[in-house]
């Protein structure tokens, strides 16, 4: 999977996938062979952080 470079587009894509298809960020990353830390860092740039209870970036 190729992720958008724009952090806002990335946020939208990942939250949609988490909501509709994956039970956790870890699950999403493993399924798509992605680095979880890189995603977190990119979204922290726009002040979004992963919330495990909600299974989304908020």
C-alpha positions in Angstrom: 0.0 0.0 0.0 1.3 3.4 -0.9 0.4 6.0 1.7 -0.4 9.7 1.0 2.5 12.1 1.7 0.1 14.8 2.9 -0.5 14.2 6.7 -4.2 15.3 6.5 -4.9 12.8 3.7 -3.0 10.2 5.6 -5.1 10.8 8.7 -8.3 10.4 6.7 -7.2 7.2 5.0 -5.9 5.6 8.2 -8.9 6.5 10.3 -11.2 5.2 7.6 -9.3 1.9 7.4 -9.2 1.6 11.2 -13.0 2.2 11.4 -14.0 -0.1 8.6 -11.4 -2.9 8.4 -8.9 -3.1 11.2 -9.2 -3.7 14.9 -6.0 -1.8 15.8 -3.2 0.3 14.3 -0.9 -2.7 14.8 -3.3 -4.9 12.8 -3.5 -2.3 10.0 0.3 -1.9 9.8 1.0 -5.7 9.8 -1.7 -6.2 7.1 -0.2 -3.6 4.9 3.5 -4.1 5.8 3.9 -0.6 7.2 5.9 0.9 10.0 3.7 2.0 12.8 6.2 4.4 14.3 6.6 6.3 11.0 2.8 6.7 10.7 2.6 8.0 14.3 5.4 10.5 13.8 3.9 11.8 10.6 0.5 12.3 12.2 2.1 13.9 15.4 3.3 16.6 13.0 -0.3 17.8 12.8 -1.0 17.1 16.4 -2.9 13.8 16.1 -2.1 10.8 18.3 -3.4 7.2 18.2 -6.0 6.4 20.8 -6.2 2.7 21.4 -9.6 2.8 23.1 -11.2 4.6 20.2 -9.0 2.9 17.6 -8.4 6.1 15.7 -6.1 9.1 15.6 -7.6 12.0 17.5 
